[in-house]
């Protein structure tokens, strides 16, 4: 399975850009293979992301904001405050992102 990071390349929000950069830098620094999926370039990918985030993880209002992280089709989470991505199992599954 591949780690997929859903981002928005044209986001005007500095906080979103920083969170996206933090995730990408962490994965690159730890030589973890991943695919970046730009939801601003593909409506199909954006809808897939929205559909595959569990209802209990979606915000009360509006749509989930990037970055959102999946391992294959399995939702792993969103980066909310600071980067705490060191919770990787040896199997390669991203188990927690908060």
N, C-alpha and C positions, 0 to 999 in steps of 0.2 A: 504494500500500500504506500501511497505517496502522501506526504503532508501537503495540504493545499492551504494557502493563505489568501483569503479574499481581501483585496484592497480597493481603494478608490484613488486612482492616480490624479484625478482633477479635483480633489477635495480642497475646499477653501479654508478648512479648519486646521489650524496649526496643531492642535492637540491630536487630531486623528492622524495627521501626517507623522507626528513624532511616534505615536504608538505603532504605526505601520513600520516605520524605520527601525524601531526597537526590536520588533519581532523578526524582521528580515536580517538585521545584524546579528542577533542571537543565533539564528539558524545557520547563517553563513559561518560565523565564528566557531561553531561547534561541528561544522562540516556535516550538517544534517540536510539531506536532499529534500527539496521542496519545490512546489510549483506556485508561482504568483498568479492569481486570477484577478484581473482588473474588471470590477463590476461596472465601471463607467463605460467600458468598451463593448459589453455584451449583456443585453437585456436577458437573454436566456440564462447566463451564469448568475446574474443578480437574482432572478426568480428561483433558480435552483438553491442558492444560498438561503433565501428567505424561507423556502419550503422545508428545508432540511434542518433548520434550527428548531430544537424542541420547543413547544409552546411555553413551557415554564421558564425558558431561558430568554424569551423575547421580551422587549420592553413593554410596559403597560400601554404606551402610546408610540405611534410611529414605527418605523422599520429599524431593525438592528443595524448598527453602524460598524464599518470596518475598523480594525481588522477582525475577521472571524476566521477561525482555524478548524480545519477538518483533517482527519486521517482517513483517507479514502472517502467513504460516505459517512463515517462516524464523526459527529460533532464533538469538538474538543473544547471549544470555548472562545472567549473574546478577551483580549487584554484590556483590563479595566483601570488599574492604577499604576503599579510598577511592574517591571518584568520579573516574573518568578517562574521562568520556564525550565528550571533545572529538574523538574519532575518527569524525567523520561525513563521509561522502563528499557531494559536491554533489548526487548523484542522490537523496539522502534516505535511503540505506540505512545503517542502524546497522551498523557493521562490527566493532566490538569493544567489549566491556564487561567489564572485569576490574579 
